[in-house]
Amino acid sequence: MPTMVAIQHNTKIKAYYERLKANGKHTTVAQVAVMRKLLVIAHSLYKSEEMYKEKL
């Protein structure tokens, strides 16, 4: 569910998901790629002790 919310409300994640879909990836594969990206972002923020700020 966090993946679907991120795809709907985060512009960068949405663009990433749509790019994967446009390149022919199956919906499930694109969603798993977004899941991984969210985990990488969360881990990076945890290690650097920063708050997430969406850059436009």
Phi and psi in radians as a Rosetta constraint file:
Dihedral C 1 N 2 CA 2 C 2 CIRCULARHARMONIC -1.015 0.35
Dihedral N 2 CA 2 C 2 N 3 CIRCULARHARMONIC -0.543 0.35
Dihedral C 2 N 3 CA 3 C 3 CIRCULARHARMONIC -1.130 0.35
Dihedral N 3 CA 3 C 3 N 4 CIRCULARHARMONIC -0.790 0.35
Dihedral C 3 N 4 CA 4 C 4 CIRCULARHARMONIC -1.158 0.35
Dihedral N 4 CA 4 C 4 N 5 CIRCULARHARMONIC -0.670 0.35
Dihedral C 4 N 5 CA 5 C 5 CIRCULARHARMONIC -1.145 0.35
Dihedral N 5 CA 5 C 5 N 6 CIRCULARHARMONIC -0.738 0.35
Dihedral C 5 N 6 CA 6 C 6 CIRCULARHARMONIC -1.111 0.35
Dihedral N 6 CA 6 C 6 N 7 CIRCULARHARMONIC -0.692 0.35
Dihedral C 6 N 7 CA 7 C 7 CIRCULARHARMONIC -1.123 0.35
Dihedral N 7 CA 7 C 7 N 8 CIRCULARHARMONIC -0.628 0.35
Dihedral C 7 N 8 CA 8 C 8 CIRCULARHARMONIC -1.340 0.35
Dihedral N 8 CA 8 C 8 N 9 CIRCULARHARMONIC -0.639 0.35
Dihedral C 8 N 9 CA 9 C 9 CIRCULARHARMONIC -1.977 0.35
Dihedral N 9 CA 9 C 9 N 10 CIRCULARHARMONIC -0.276 0.35
Dihedral C 9 N 10 CA 10 C 10 CIRCULARHARMONIC -1.816 0.35
Dihedral N 10 CA 10 C 10 N 11 CIRCULARHARMONIC 2.072 0.35
Dihedral C 10 N 11 CA 11 C 11 CIRCULARHARMONIC -1.122 0.35
Dihedral N 11 CA 11 C 11 N 12 CIRCULARHARMONIC -0.697 0.35
Dihedral C 11 N 12 CA 12 C 12 CIRCULARHARMONIC -1.219 0.35
Dihedral N 12 CA 12 C 12 N 13 CIRCULARHARMONIC -0.724 0.35
Dihedral C 12 N 13 CA 13 C 13 CIRCULARHARMONIC -1.151 0.35
Dihedral N 13 CA 13 C 13 N 14 CIRCULARHARMONIC -0.695 0.35
Dihedral C 13 N 14 CA 14 C 14 CIRCULARHARMONIC -1.101 0.35
Dihedral N 14 CA 14 C 14 N 15 CIRCULARHARMONIC -0.748 0.35
Dihedral C 14 N 15 CA 15 C 15 CIRCULARHARMONIC -1.113 0.35
Dihedral N 15 CA 15 C 15 N 16 CIRCULARHARMONIC -0.702 0.35
Dihedral C 15 N 16 CA 16 C 16 CIRCULARHARMONIC -1.084 0.35
Dihedral N 16 CA 16 C 16 N 17 CIRCULARHARMONIC -0.816 0.35
Dihedral C 16 N 17 CA 17 C 17 CIRCULARHARMONIC -1.082 0.35
Dihedral N 17 CA 17 C 17 N 18 CIRCULARHARMONIC -0.814 0.35
Dihedral C 17 N 18 CA 18 C 18 CIRCULARHARMONIC -1.134 0.35
Dihedral N 18 CA 18 C 18 N 19 CIRCULARHARMONIC -0.614 0.35
Dihedral C 18 N 19 CA 19 C 19 CIRCULARHARMONIC -1.128 0.35
Dihedral N 19 CA 19 C 19 N 20 CIRCULARHARMONIC -0.740 0.35
Dihedral C 19 N 20 CA 20 C 20 CIRCULARHARMONIC -1.086 0.35
Dihedral N 20 CA 20 C 20 N 21 CIRCULARHARMONIC -0.772 0.35
Dihedral C 20 N 21 CA 21 C 21 CIRCULARHARMONIC -1.101 0.35
Dihedral N 21 CA 21 C 21 N 22 CIRCULARHARMONIC -0.711 0.35
Dihedral C 21 N 22 CA 22 C 22 CIRCULARHARMONIC -1.144 0.35
Dihedral N 22 CA 22 C 22 N 23 CIRCULARHARMONIC -0.500 0.35
Dihedral C 22 N 23 CA 23 C 23 CIRCULARHARMONIC -1.451 0.35
Dihedral N 23 CA 23 C 23 N 24 CIRCULARHARMONIC 0.108 0.35
Dihedral C 23 N 24 CA 24 C 24 CIRCULARHARMONIC 1.657 0.35
Dihedral N 24 CA 24 C 24 N 25 CIRCULARHARMONIC 0.170 0.35
Dihedral C 24 N 25 CA 25 C 25 CIRCULARHARMONIC -1.308 0.35
Dihedral N 25 CA 25 C 25 N 26 CIRCULARHARMONIC 2.508 0.35
Dihedral C 25 N 26 CA 26 C 26 CIRCULARHARMONIC -1.173 0.35
Dihedral N 26 CA 26 C 26 N 27 CIRCULARHARMONIC 2.677 0.35
Dihedral C 26 N 27 CA 27 C 27 CIRCULARHARMONIC -0.954 0.35
Dihedral N 27 CA 27 C 27 N 28 CIRCULARHARMONIC -0.785 0.35
Dihedral C 27 N 28 CA 28 C 28 CIRCULARHARMONIC -1.126 0.35
Dihedral N 28 CA 28 C 28 N 29 CIRCULARHARMONIC -0.714 0.35
Dihedral C 28 N 29 CA 29 C 29 CIRCULARHARMONIC -1.124 0.35
Dihedral N 29 CA 29 C 29 N 30 CIRCULARHARMONIC -0.725 0.35
Dihedral C 29 N 30 CA 30 C 30 CIRCULARHARMONIC -1.143 0.35
Dihedral N 30 CA 30 C 30 N 31 CIRCULARHARMONIC -0.672 0.35
Dihedral C 30 N 31 CA 31 C 31 CIRCULARHARMONIC -1.157 0.35
Dihedral N 31 CA 31 C 31 N 32 CIRCULARHARMONIC -0.690 0.35
Dihedral C 31 N 32 CA 32 C 32 CIRCULARHARMONIC -1.160 0.35
Dihedral N 32 CA 32 C 32 N 33 CIRCULARHARMONIC -0.646 0.35
Dihedral C 32 N 33 CA 33 C 33 CIRCULARHARMONIC -1.103 0.35
Dihedral N 33 CA 33 C 33 N 34 CIRCULARHARMONIC -0.681 0.35
Dihedral C 33 N 34 CA 34 C 34 CIRCULARHARMONIC -1.172 0.35
Dihedral N 34 CA 34 C 34 N 35 CIRCULARHARMONIC -0.703 0.35
Dihedral C 34 N 35 CA 35 C 35 CIRCULARHARMONIC -0.989 0.35
Dihedral N 35 CA 35 C 35 N 36 CIRCULARHARMONIC -0.811 0.35
Dihedral C 35 N 36 CA 36 C 36 CIRCULARHARMONIC -1.095 0.35
Dihedral N 36 CA 36 C 36 N 37 CIRCULARHARMONIC -0.744 0.35
Dihedral C 36 N 37 CA 37 C 37 CIRCULARHARMONIC -1.075 0.35
Dihedral N 37 CA 37 C 37 N 38 CIRCULARHARMONIC -0.720 0.35
Dihedral C 37 N 38 CA 38 C 38 CIRCULARHARMONIC -1.104 0.35
Dihedral N 38 CA 38 C 38 N 39 CIRCULARHARMONIC -0.702 0.35
Dihedral C 38 N 39 CA 39 C 39 CIRCULARHARMONIC -1.127 0.35
Dihedral N 39 CA 39 C 39 N 40 CIRCULARHARMONIC -0.718 0.35
Dihedral C 39 N 40 CA 40 C 40 CIRCULARHARMONIC -1.124 0.35
Dihedral N 40 CA 40 C 40 N 41 CIRCULARHARMONIC -0.741 0.35
Dihedral C 40 N 41 CA 41 C 41 CIRCULARHARMONIC -1.100 0.35
Dihedral N 41 CA 41 C 41 N 42 CIRCULARHARMONIC -0.800 0.35
Dihedral C 41 N 42 CA 42 C 42 CIRCULARHARMONIC -1.083 0.35
Dihedral N 42 CA 42 C 42 N 43 CIRCULARHARMONIC -0.745 0.35
Dihedral C 42 N 43 CA 43 C 43 CIRCULARHARMONIC -1.138 0.35
Dihedral N 43 CA 43 C 43 N 44 CIRCULARHARMONIC -0.746 0.35
Dihedral C 43 N 44 CA 44 C 44 CIRCULARHARMONIC -1.076 0.35
Dihedral N 44 CA 44 C 44 N 45 CIRCULARHARMONIC -0.752 0.35
Dihedral C 44 N 45 CA 45 C 45 CIRCULARHARMONIC -1.148 0.35
Dihedral N 45 CA 45 C 45 N 46 CIRCULARHARMONIC -0.678 0.35
Dihedral C 45 N 46 CA 46 C 46 CIRCULARHARMONIC -1.108 0.35
Dihedral N 46 CA 46 C 46 N 47 CIRCULARHARMONIC -0.809 0.35
Dihedral C 46 N 47 CA 47 C 47 CIRCULARHARMONIC -1.169 0.35
Dihedral N 47 CA 47 C 47 N 48 CIRCULARHARMONIC -0.620 0.35
Dihedral C 47 N 48 CA 48 C 48 CIRCULARHARMONIC -1.596 0.35
Dihedral N 48 CA 48 C 48 N 49 CIRCULARHARMONIC -0.049 0.35
Dihedral C 48 N 49 CA 49 C 49 CIRCULARHARMONIC 0.936 0.35
Dihedral N 49 CA 49 C 49 N 50 CIRCULARHARMONIC 0.807 0.35
Dihedral C 49 N 50 CA 50 C 50 CIRCULARHARMONIC -2.000 0.35
Dihedral N 50 CA 50 C 50 N 51 CIRCULARHARMONIC 2.846 0.35
Dihedral C 50 N 51 CA 51 C 51 CIRCULARHARMONIC -1.676 0.35
Dihedral N 51 CA 51 C 51 N 52 CIRCULARHARMONIC 2.612 0.35
Dihedral C 51 N 52 CA 52 C 52 CIRCULARHARMONIC -1.343 0.35
Dihedral N 52 CA 52 C 52 N 53 CIRCULARHARMONIC 2.296 0.35
Dihedral C 52 N 53 CA 53 C 53 CIRCULARHARMONIC -2.305 0.35
Dihedral N 53 CA 53 C 53 N 54 CIRCULARHARMONIC 2.079 0.35
Dihedral C 53 N 54 CA 54 C 54 CIRCULARHARMONIC -1.301 0.35
Dihedral N 54 CA 54 C 54 N 55 CIRCULARHARMONIC 2.168 0.35
Dihedral C 54 N 55 CA 55 C 55 CIRCULARHARMONIC -1.638 0.35
Dihedral N 55 CA 55 C 55 N 56 CIRCULARHARMONIC 2.302 0.35
